[in-house]
Amino acid sequence: MSLEHEIAIRYSCAKCRNPEVYIKRIATTGTGLSRIFDIEHNVFIACSCTRCSYTELYNPELLEGKDNLGAVLDLLFG
């Protein structure tokens, strides 16, 4: 099961409690040379509420690195 699918199953907006979410992976530049050469090596998962547009960013490397992904997602989304 993909990380995005796991998030979608457990998602609840922190502001309005809407269970529907739009999920997208985004890439950003860092600082220094990566910014000068426009190298996008920072990847995040953006979770946007479909009702109020509140958006949270998550680092997939940290989420995927956990032994118990379900426990981490329960902690994030209650």
N, CA, C and O atoms as CSV, one atom per row, in Angstrom:
chain,resi,resn,atom,element,x,y,z
A,1,MET,N,N,0.847,-1.177,0.000
A,1,MET,CA,C,0.000,0.000,0.000
A,1,MET,C,C,0.894,1.242,0.000
A,1,MET,O,O,1.850,1.317,0.771
A,2,SER,N,N,0.586,2.217,-0.863
A,2,SER,CA,C,1.419,3.407,-0.969
A,2,SER,C,C,1.199,4.350,0.216
A,2,SER,O,O,0.177,4.305,0.902
A,3,LEU,N,N,2.182,5.185,0.419
A,3,LEU,CA,C,2.106,6.163,1.504
A,3,LEU,C,C,0.935,7.114,1.292
A,3,LEU,O,O,0.234,7.462,2.242
A,4,GLU,N,N,0.723,7.533,0.049
A,4,GLU,CA,C,-0.394,8.435,-0.250
A,4,GLU,C,C,-1.739,7.784,0.065
A,4,GLU,O,O,-2.645,8.438,0.583
A,5,HIS,N,N,-1.863,6.501,-0.247
A,5,HIS,CA,C,-3.109,5.781,0.040
A,5,HIS,C,C,-3.343,5.684,1.550
A,5,HIS,O,O,-4.466,5.864,2.020
A,6,GLU,N,N,-2.294,5.406,2.293
A,6,GLU,CA,C,-2.406,5.332,3.759
A,6,GLU,C,C,-2.848,6.667,4.341
A,6,GLU,O,O,-3.695,6.712,5.232
A,7,ILE,N,N,-2.270,7.757,3.834
A,7,ILE,CA,C,-2.656,9.085,4.319
A,7,ILE,C,C,-4.116,9.362,3.991
A,7,ILE,O,O,-4.859,9.855,4.839
A,8,ALA,N,N,-4.536,9.049,2.765
A,8,ALA,CA,C,-5.915,9.304,2.340
A,8,ALA,C,C,-6.925,8.558,3.207
A,8,ALA,O,O,-7.992,9.091,3.512
A,9,ILE,N,N,-6.601,7.341,3.601
A,9,ILE,CA,C,-7.494,6.540,4.443
A,9,ILE,C,C,-7.668,7.175,5.822
A,9,ILE,O,O,-8.770,7.172,6.370
A,10,ARG,N,N,-6.593,7.716,6.380
A,10,ARG,CA,C,-6.600,8.199,7.757
A,10,ARG,C,C,-6.799,9.705,7.886
A,10,ARG,O,O,-6.876,10.215,9.003
A,11,TYR,N,N,-6.882,10.419,6.788
A,11,TYR,CA,C,-6.891,11.875,6.821
A,11,TYR,C,C,-8.148,12.458,7.465
A,11,TYR,O,O,-9.260,11.963,7.277
A,12,SER,N,N,-7.933,13.518,8.224
A,12,SER,CA,C,-8.993,14.372,8.749
A,12,SER,C,C,-8.386,15.762,8.882
A,12,SER,O,O,-7.377,15.934,9.566
A,13,CYS,N,N,-8.985,16.752,8.238
A,13,CYS,CA,C,-8.439,18.103,8.236
A,13,CYS,C,C,-8.303,18.625,9.669
A,13,CYS,O,O,-9.213,18.481,10.485
A,14,ALA,N,N,-7.172,19.221,9.953
A,14,ALA,CA,C,-6.911,19.769,11.285
A,14,ALA,C,C,-7.786,20.983,11.595
A,14,ALA,O,O,-8.018,21.294,12.764
A,15,LYS,N,N,-8.274,21.670,10.563
A,15,LYS,CA,C,-9.083,22.874,10.785
A,15,LYS,C,C,-10.580,22.598,10.774
A,15,LYS,O,O,-11.300,23.054,11.663
A,16,CYS,N,N,-11.063,21.845,9.760
A,16,CYS,CA,C,-12.523,21.682,9.630
A,16,CYS,C,C,-12.989,20.228,9.772
A,16,CYS,O,O,-14.188,19.960,9.697
A,17,ARG,N,N,-12.072,19.302,9.972
A,17,ARG,CA,C,-12.355,17.868,10.174
A,17,ARG,C,C,-12.949,17.169,8.945
A,17,ARG,O,O,-13.519,16.084,9.068
A,18,ASN,N,N,-12.823,17.774,7.777
A,18,ASN,CA,C,-13.275,17.149,6.535
A,18,ASN,C,C,-12.392,15.921,6.244
A,18,ASN,O,O,-11.169,16.020,6.340
A,19,PRO,N,N,-12.979,14.784,5.896
A,19,PRO,CA,C,-12.174,13.576,5.643
A,19,PRO,C,C,-11.638,13.475,4.210
A,19,PRO,O,O,-10.880,12.553,3.907
A,20,GLU,N,N,-12.016,14.404,3.325
A,20,GLU,CA,C,-11.583,14.317,1.932
A,20,GLU,C,C,-10.328,15.159,1.709
A,20,GLU,O,O,-10.245,16.306,2.148
A,21,VAL,N,N,-9.345,14.560,1.012
A,21,VAL,CA,C,-8.049,15.200,0.850
A,21,VAL,C,C,-7.557,15.068,-0.589
A,21,VAL,O,O,-7.833,14.079,-1.268
A,22,TYR,N,N,-6.828,16.081,-1.036
A,22,TYR,CA,C,-6.123,16.040,-2.319
A,22,TYR,C,C,-4.646,15.907,-1.973
A,22,TYR,O,O,-4.106,16.731,-1.235
A,23,ILE,N,N,-3.990,14.878,-2.500
A,23,ILE,CA,C,-2.603,14.589,-2.150
A,23,ILE,C,C,-1.731,14.688,-3.391
A,23,ILE,O,O,-2.074,14.178,-4.458
A,24,LYS,N,N,-0.595,15.355,-3.227
A,24,LYS,CA,C,0.341,15.498,-4.339
A,24,LYS,C,C,1.762,15.561,-3.794
A,24,LYS,O,O,2.008,16.168,-2.752
A,25,ARG,N,N,2.690,14.932,-4.500
A,25,ARG,CA,C,4.105,15.062,-4.147
A,25,ARG,C,C,4.650,16.301,-4.832
A,25,ARG,O,O,4.396,16.537,-6.013
A,26,ILE,N,N,5.403,17.090,-4.076
A,26,ILE,CA,C,6.012,18.286,-4.633
A,26,ILE,C,C,7.513,18.239,-4.393
A,26,ILE,O,O,7.978,17.605,-3.446
A,27,ALA,N,N,8.265,18.910,-5.250
A,27,ALA,CA,C,9.723,18.989,-5.114
A,27,ALA,C,C,10.120,20.448,-5.002
A,27,ALA,O,O,9.557,21.308,-5.680
A,28,THR,N,N,11.095,20.726,-4.142
A,28,THR,CA,C,11.560,22.095,-3.947
A,28,THR,C,C,13.076,22.136,-3.996
A,28,THR,O,O,13.744,21.124,-3.784
A,29,THR,N,N,13.611,23.312,-4.275
A,29,THR,CA,C,15.056,23.488,-4.226
A,29,THR,C,C,15.479,23.703,-2.789
A,29,THR,O,O,14.650,23.978,-1.922
A,30,GLY,N,N,16.731,23.582,-2.548
A,30,GLY,CA,C,17.278,23.854,-1.228
A,30,GLY,C,C,17.924,25.225,-1.218
A,30,GLY,O,O,17.391,26.184,-1.776
A,31,THR,N,N,19.069,25.304,-0.583
A,31,THR,CA,C,19.818,26.557,-0.545
A,31,THR,C,C,21.142,26.366,-1.272
A,31,THR,O,O,21.508,25.241,-1.614
A,32,GLY,N,N,21.840,27.426,-1.501
A,32,GLY,CA,C,23.170,27.354,-2.101
A,32,GLY,C,C,23.136,26.932,-3.559
A,32,GLY,O,O,22.351,27.458,-4.348
A,33,LEU,N,N,24.001,25.969,-3.918
A,33,LEU,CA,C,24.141,25.547,-5.310
A,33,LEU,C,C,22.872,24.930,-5.872
A,33,LEU,O,O,22.575,25.110,-7.053
A,34,SER,N,N,22.117,24.205,-5.054
A,34,SER,CA,C,20.888,23.598,-5.572
A,34,SER,C,C,19.881,24.673,-5.988
A,34,SER,O,O,19.103,24.473,-6.921
A,35,ARG,N,N,19.900,25.786,-5.309
A,35,ARG,CA,C,19.004,26.889,-5.677
A,35,ARG,C,C,19.495,27.583,-6.955
A,35,ARG,O,O,18.695,27.925,-7.827
A,36,ILE,N,N,20.801,27.787,-7.060
A,36,ILE,CA,C,21.369,28.439,-8.239
A,36,ILE,C,C,21.103,27.623,-9.490
A,36,ILE,O,O,20.724,28.172,-10.526
A,37,PHE,N,N,21.301,26.296,-9.398
A,37,PHE,CA,C,21.130,25.425,-10.560
A,37,PHE,C,C,19.726,24.829,-10.655
A,37,PHE,O,O,19.474,23.971,-11.501
A,38,ASP,N,N,18.816,25.276,-9.797
A,38,ASP,CA,C,17.424,24.825,-9.794
A,38,ASP,C,C,17.312,23.304,-9.707
A,38,ASP,O,O,16.576,22.682,-10.474
A,39,ILE,N,N,18.041,22.718,-8.777
A,39,ILE,CA,C,17.990,21.279,-8.533
A,39,ILE,C,C,16.983,21.026,-7.414
A,39,ILE,O,O,17.187,21.440,-6.273
A,40,GLU,N,N,15.905,20.349,-7.755
A,40,GLU,CA,C,14.839,20.109,-6.786
A,40,GLU,C,C,15.038,18.743,-6.131
A,40,GLU,O,O,14.554,17.729,-6.634
A,41,HIS,N,N,15.744,18.727,-5.025
A,41,HIS,CA,C,16.045,17.465,-4.357
A,41,HIS,C,C,15.262,17.258,-3.062
A,41,HIS,O,O,15.364,16.198,-2.444
A,42,ASN,N,N,14.499,18.236,-2.651
A,42,ASN,CA,C,13.656,18.099,-1.467
A,42,ASN,C,C,12.251,17.727,-1.917
A,42,ASN,O,O,11.600,18.497,-2.623
A,43,VAL,N,N,11.782,16.557,-1.514
A,43,VAL,CA,C,10.461,16.084,-1.922
A,43,VAL,C,C,9.565,16.026,-0.694
A,43,VAL,O,O,9.978,15.558,0.367
A,44,PHE,N,N,8.326,16.509,-0.850
A,44,PHE,CA,C,7.358,16.503,0.233
A,44,PHE,C,C,6.016,16.001,-0.284
A,44,PHE,O,O,5.753,16.026,-1.487
A,45,ILE,N,N,5.176,15.550,0.630
A,45,ILE,CA,C,3.808,15.186,0.302
A,45,ILE,C,C,2.926,16.320,0.811
A,45,ILE,O,O,2.917,16.627,2.003
A,46,ALA,N,N,2.185,16.937,-0.105
A,46,ALA,CA,C,1.269,18.020,0.245
A,46,ALA,C,C,-0.133,17.441,0.359
A,46,ALA,O,O,-0.630,16.819,-0.579
A,47,CYS,N,N,-0.769,17.644,1.500
A,47,CYS,CA,C,-2.138,17.159,1.754
A,47,CYS,C,C,-3.028,18.379,1.922
A,47,CYS,O,O,-2.894,19.125,2.892
A,48,SER,N,N,-3.950,18.583,0.962
A,48,SER,CA,C,-4.835,19.739,0.984
A,48,SER,C,C,-6.274,19.307,1.206
A,48,SER,O,O,-6.775,18.409,0.529
A,49,CYS,N,N,-6.928,19.943,2.148
A,49,CYS,CA,C,-8.335,19.677,2.423
A,49,CYS,C,C,-9.165,20.124,1.228
A,49,CYS,O,O,-8.957,21.218,0.702
A,50,THR,N,N,-10.104,19.288,0.795
A,50,THR,CA,C,-10.940,19.627,-0.355
A,50,THR,C,C,-12.018,20.646,0.001
A,50,THR,O,O,-12.632,21.221,-0.898
A,51,ARG,N,N,-12.263,20.881,1.282
A,51,ARG,CA,C,-13.291,21.846,1.689
A,51,ARG,C,C,-12.690,23.230,1.959
A,51,ARG,O,O,-13.135,24.220,1.377
A,52,CYS,N,N,-11.689,23.305,2.832
A,52,CYS,CA,C,-11.175,24.619,3.241
A,52,CYS,C,C,-9.798,24.952,2.660
A,52,CYS,O,O,-9.299,26.058,2.867
A,53,SER,N,N,-9.186,24.031,1.948
A,53,SER,CA,C,-7.879,24.209,1.290
A,53,SER,C,C,-6.699,24.277,2.249
A,53,SER,O,O,-5.587,24.589,1.825
A,54,TYR,N,N,-6.910,23.994,3.525
A,54,TYR,CA,C,-5.791,23.943,4.467
A,54,TYR,C,C,-4.821,22.870,3.992
A,54,TYR,O,O,-5.237,21.755,3.675
A,55,THR,N,N,-3.527,23.197,3.940
A,55,THR,CA,C,-2.525,22.278,3.400
A,55,THR,C,C,-1.423,22.027,4.413
A,55,THR,O,O,-0.923,22.950,5.056
A,56,GLU,N,N,-1.055,20.760,4.542
A,56,GLU,CA,C,0.052,20.341,5.400
A,56,GLU,C,C,1.083,19.649,4.534
A,56,GLU,O,O,0.732,18.955,3.579
A,57,LEU,N,N,2.375,19.834,4.865
A,57,LEU,CA,C,3.460,19.170,4.147
A,57,LEU,C,C,4.094,18.131,5.046
A,57,LEU,O,O,4.313,18.368,6.234
A,58,TYR,N,N,4.390,16.968,4.465
A,58,TYR,CA,C,5.038,15.886,5.200
A,58,TYR,C,C,6.260,15.419,4.445
A,58,TYR,O,O,6.276,15.405,3.215
A,59,ASN,N,N,7.280,15.039,5.183
A,59,ASN,CA,C,8.502,14.522,4.601
A,59,ASN,C,C,8.354,13.004,4.459
A,59,ASN,O,O,8.328,12.296,5.466
A,60,PRO,N,N,8.258,12.493,3.230
A,60,PRO,CA,C,8.044,11.056,3.049
A,60,PRO,C,C,9.211,10.208,3.540
A,60,PRO,O,O,9.015,9.058,3.931
A,61,GLU,N,N,10.420,10.758,3.524
A,61,GLU,CA,C,11.568,10.006,4.021
A,61,GLU,C,C,11.407,9.684,5.501
A,61,GLU,O,O,11.761,8.592,5.945
A,62,LEU,N,N,10.875,10.631,6.261
A,62,LEU,CA,C,10.668,10.391,7.691
A,62,LEU,C,C,9.518,9.418,7.925
A,62,LEU,O,O,9.614,8.539,8.782
A,63,LEU,N,N,8.429,9.569,7.170
A,63,LEU,CA,C,7.290,8.665,7.339
A,63,LEU,C,C,7.631,7.243,6.910
A,63,LEU,O,O,7.260,6.284,7.587
A,64,GLU,N,N,8.336,7.101,5.789
A,64,GLU,CA,C,8.683,5.769,5.290
A,64,GLU,C,C,9.759,5.116,6.135
A,64,GLU,O,O,9.882,3.891,6.135
A,65,GLY,N,N,10.540,5.906,6.856
A,65,GLY,CA,C,11.614,5.368,7.669
A,65,GLY,C,C,11.147,4.780,8.985
A,65,GLY,O,O,11.926,4.143,9.694
A,66,LYS,N,N,9.886,4.986,9.317
A,66,LYS,CA,C,9.363,4.464,10.576
A,66,LYS,C,C,9.001,2.992,10.436
A,66,LYS,O,O,8.522,2.564,9.386
A,67,ASP,N,N,9.229,2.218,11.488
A,67,ASP,CA,C,8.878,0.807,11.475
A,67,ASP,C,C,7.371,0.612,11.459
A,67,ASP,O,O,6.862,-0.308,10.819
A,68,ASN,N,N,6.661,1.482,12.168
A,68,ASN,CA,C,5.225,1.332,12.271
A,68,ASN,C,C,4.551,2.556,11.670
A,68,ASN,O,O,4.200,3.494,12.387
A,69,LEU,N,N,4.371,2.546,10.364
A,69,LEU,CA,C,3.791,3.671,9.653
A,69,LEU,C,C,2.400,4.000,10.168
A,69,LEU,O,O,2.044,5.174,10.270
A,70,GLY,N,N,1.622,3.006,10.489
A,70,GLY,CA,C,0.266,3.231,10.978
A,70,GLY,C,C,0.255,4.053,12.259
A,70,GLY,O,O,-0.596,4.926,12.427
A,71,ALA,N,N,1.182,3.786,13.155
A,71,ALA,CA,C,1.251,4.535,14.415
A,71,ALA,C,C,1.607,5.994,14.167
A,71,ALA,O,O,1.073,6.881,14.832
A,72,VAL,N,N,2.496,6.251,13.223
A,72,VAL,CA,C,2.871,7.612,12.907
A,72,VAL,C,C,1.701,8.356,12.297
A,72,VAL,O,O,1.436,9.499,12.668
A,73,LEU,N,N,0.992,7.724,11.362
A,73,LEU,CA,C,-0.161,8.373,10.733
A,73,LEU,C,C,-1.292,8.584,11.729
A,73,LEU,O,O,-1.992,9.594,11.659
A,74,ASP,N,N,-1.482,7.647,12.654
A,74,ASP,CA,C,-2.501,7.842,13.702
A,74,ASP,C,C,-2.144,9.037,14.563
A,74,ASP,O,O,-3.023,9.802,14.960
A,75,LEU,N,N,-0.877,9.204,14.852
A,75,LEU,CA,C,-0.426,10.337,15.649
A,75,LEU,C,C,-0.681,11.651,14.907
A,75,LEU,O,O,-1.122,12.628,15.511
A,76,LEU,N,N,-0.403,11.676,13.594
A,76,LEU,CA,C,-0.591,12.889,12.805
A,76,LEU,C,C,-2.053,13.238,12.610
A,76,LEU,O,O,-2.438,14.401,12.737
A,77,PHE,N,N,-2.884,12.226,12.300
A,77,PHE,CA,C,-4.262,12.490,11.931
A,77,PHE,C,C,-5.276,12.104,12.991
A,77,PHE,O,O,-6.483,12.201,12.766
A,78,GLY,N,N,-4.789,11.665,14.150
A,78,GLY,CA,C,-5.672,11.362,15.264
A,78,GLY,C,C,-6.566,10.223,14.990
A,78,GLY,O,O,-7.371,9.851,15.843
